[in-house]
Amino acid sequence: QLPTGLYKKVLVILHDSVLPYMNEPTLMMDFLTVAYGIGGAISLLALNGLFILIHQHNLEYPDFYKKLYNLLDPSIYHVKYRARFFHLTDLFLSSSHLPAYLVAAFIKRLSRLALTAPPEALLMIIPFICNLFRRHPACRVLLHRPAGPADMSEDPYVMEEEEPSESRALESSLWEIQSLQNHYYPDVAKAAAVLNQSLSEMEDDISGLLELSAYELFDKEIKKKAVDVPLEFEQVRGLFGKKNDIFAEHFSLD
Amino acid sequence: SNPFEVKVNRQKFDILGRKTKNDVGLPGVSRSKAIKKRNQTLLKEYKEREKTNVFKDKRFGEYNAKITPEEKMIRRFALERQQNYGKKNIYNLNEDEELTHYGQSLAEIEKLNYIVDSDSDTEERGTLSAELTAAHFGGGGGLLRKKVSSEQQDEEEEKPKSRKELIEEMIAKSKQEKQERQTRRESALELTEKLDKDWKEIQALIARKPPKSERKDKEEEKPKPDEYDMIVRELGFEMKAKPSERLKTEEELAKEEQARLQKLEADRLRRMRGIDEEANKKRPSHMSADDLADGFILDKDDRRLLSYKDGKINIENEEEEGEEEEEEGEEEDNENEEESQEESASEDEEDGAADSHSDLESDLESEEEAAGDKKEKKHKANENEAPNVEKLDPKREAAKSELPYTFAVPESYETFKSLLGGRTIEQQLIILERIQKCNHPSLAVGNKAKLEKLFGFLLEYIGELATLDLPELRTIDKLVLPLYNLCQMFPEAASDSIKFILRDAAHDLEEVIEVKGRATFPGLDTLIYLKIVSLLFPTSDFWHPVVTPAFMYMSQLLTKCRVTTLQDVIKGLFVCCLFLEYVSLSRRFVPELINFLLGVLHISLPKKQAQGYTVVHPFTPVGKNLELLLVCDEEDLKSWEKQNVPLSIVTRLKETSRTEINHTRLSCLALCFDLIKKCAALYESLPSFHEIMHPVRILLTQHVPVNEYPEKLQECYHSALKELENKVKHYTPMICEKKKPVPLKQYTPKIVKVLEFGKKQAGSKKEQERKQLIQRHKRELKGAIREIRKDNQYLARMQLSETMERDSARKRKVKELLGSLATQEGEWKAMKRKKWKN
């Protein structure tokens, strides 16, 4: 019923400027559930208020995790509210009473989506996933399955399945993270390589990583002092003069 | 020897294996040695301190250890003769004495004209005279000589003479000889005069040059030398063939080149994996890093040679060697021709193509020269220009007379621009090359900094060329070469200036995002810079000070920048190409690349609900920028032909018809298909390849209206799809690497290489080296101070002894004087007394 812009604004400030001052915060229940059901960015924003209601006011929300699971789509790594969303998701998934299949489904989905994520999000999500593994050792089959079938023709995980329990996440492996070990950004590749070894006991602190921006990463890289600068040894023959130059195939210098 | 003169440094503990140098000292000996040395040096200096005239030893080569004593003697003798030459000494009767051998003058023998004068005894001709054999065969052993000497011995035995007699005899003999010689000479003179006369009479008859000297005349009288003799003499004097260093065959050169490339490639792979980064740091730095200043850049030489010599061209893969060599050679030829054509076209001269071509060759030669022998160049950089001048065609030279041969490095960008502005590409290249040559870092101290600046100017200039309305990409294409060379010389400075540019660009982008909330693609110059990065630096490294920031920047471009126009699409695709090129060797995964290609495909579709795939930022499933690449016009679809996208379109989309725009769109699509194909080939080995490519595949199979596309585009489409489809699905469950078992603590001794006893072994090799150097410096400093102190003591002692000597002498003299005065006085008093008495 509200225009989208206003909707977002309201939801952004709801949790710390409105709810604490209401006598009956539960009155916001309907508003928030509707907002949560809309999908997209609005759902992400509604999550915060909803969390307060669940946490402090005993709101019983059926299929909460299922909805949360379905909120995960490729855009979550690109939207502005990424830090906020993952902060909350971290909270929701911190309970050690969650069933393994659910956590596995989350892990699998997050890592599947990470295949399209920019490096700053990857730097955040990989420790996030590591933390999930630490909290839920039952999920470690995703990383270590010595007794499984040697060769599979298909990833058992079903991405399109809306129900986490049906997604067969526990039968799968984290090939996505393995792929990310080949990421072009060295820090991401290193972070992904951590999962190759057995994890340490201590959880990573991801609060500092939530707000990373691409520019910060760039800045960090460019300020690194190099001892020496390796040089290309192939003699230059022109702007597009390399062997098998892609540019020479498609662009002309006119 | 004497136990009282030996000082023993007592050791507290004896340690096995320790070498002790200083356990026994001989203080007396060493002191006396030191004093002796000072006597020879310091004392000498001290004594000569107020003397201005010095004794100079001008004997030739007296202190030159390189010359052997014999040679020294020979040279000295030659010098002496030279000095005396021309000076007639009236007292020297033996002035024109000649060195002889068997009565023949040596000078004549050397002229190869020595032949037994057989005029007198014609009957002996044909037989071997003793002299002849002696000349030819070294005198035929001892037989003949022995005879002579034995005769002499007999004589001596007959009457033993006293020394005096002998000397007298010798003097008499020599006098006699001298007289004889004089008479002979006089007669010879007479004879020659007579001959001269005769000759002059005949001269008119025979047209020949008049004789220059008497000797020649004499020669004329002699028979012509035998051919055999001539040959024998010649052989004697002929330069002996010496074994020189063998020239390397092409094969060997190629092999060496290959080995070098293999080494470089191995190095690159190591860096690509980035495993041993730590070890890397400790290793001596990459070879290319320390060839900055000295100018002896061997690798660079090779590279230069590489690109210009057929048959030894830069080859990575061994299999392709043969074919590519030829191809590249041809390419180069073509290039040369093209250049020459351009040249002749661009400069309004009557120069034929051949002329300019040859000129170009000379340029190439000069370049090779420059690369070839740095050492030579170091000494005569200026002379180096001289051959250039000679080589240039006179015509061309006249035309180019305004190009000076030496350039100073411009101090500011403005001067640099004015230097290059208005010149043709070739001229610009020549100017740059000359600047580099004239200001080679080995020639002067400040040149390094200047040339480093030049790199920055050149970059800026390239950027400016790219931002023009009509970007001069051809010029940039050529300017990349000097850029590469400069970068090879100064990697640090080059990386710094490129990083500076990147930082600026990223900063601008960030600012725009903060202000407007969204960004636009940067200009062509930035894209060109990114391309140049890939030319100058190895993009496959795990981490690289320049390439990694460039990666980050490109990632931002693909995720942050809005795609609103066709130019944006082209720029985006350009960045995609850059990404692909950067990772082509390392095969690293770039999510942004796939996202962007997906988005490009997405905007080529008619508006409808996207199914089965989701596009991510900067593309949106709904919005106004959809259908940016959609082409509906049937005719345009039909008339499209595959062609390269001109880059200038990025700065200004020509005010062209819809048709051309549509064609550009189709070209973009074709490019996109090709990139997808390349991505598929590249990422084949990733374990989740199918998941990564899933959205693209769905889009390609279910949404792209293939049948409407022209045939060529359909081909592209199908090849891309084929590349995507025919990959096997293959999943193996992940297994964690086993943790290495922590070894039990053992009490075996840790064995460390001991460099120096009593020193701490901690720290890296470099650190240790540094410590050692510091230590050595300290030791040397202490030693020097001690020496100086001892010198001063010695001097003081000398001065003291001098003054004491002087004082004692004075005392003695005073005493003497006083004594003499006293005696005088005494005598005088005695006299007086006598007087009184008297």
Interface residues (C-beta under 8 A of the other chain):
Chain A: D73 P74 S75 Y77 H78 R112 L115 T116 A117 P118 P119 L142 L143 H144 R145 P146 G148 P149 A150 D151 M152 S153 E154 D155 M159 S173 L174 W175 E176 Q178 S179 L180 N182 H183 Y184 Y185 P186 A189 N196 Q197 S198 A214 Y215 L217 F218 D219 E221 I222 K224 K225 A226 V227 D228 V229 P230 L231 E232 F233 E234 Q235 V236 R237 G238 L239 F240 G241 K242 K243 N244 D245 I246 F247 E249 H250 F251 S252 L253 D254
Chain B: L261 L264 D267 R268 R271 G274 K281 S285 H286 S288 A289 D290 D299 R303 R304 L306 S307 N314 E316 L473 R474 I476 D477 K478 V480 L481 L483 Y484 C487 Q488 P491 E492 A494 S495 K499 L502 R503 A506 L509 E510 I528 K531 I532 S534 L535 L536 F537 P538 D541 F542 W543 H544 P545 V546 T548 P549 F551 M552 Y553 S555 Q556 T559 K560 L573 F574 C577 F579 L580 E581 Y582 V583 S584 S586 R587 R588 F589 V590 P591 E592 I594 N595 T614 V616 H617 Q643 N644 V645 P646 L647 S648 S667 L671 D674 L675 K678 L686 P687 S688 F689 H690 E691 I692 K729 H730 Y731 T732 P733 M734 I735 C736 E737 K739
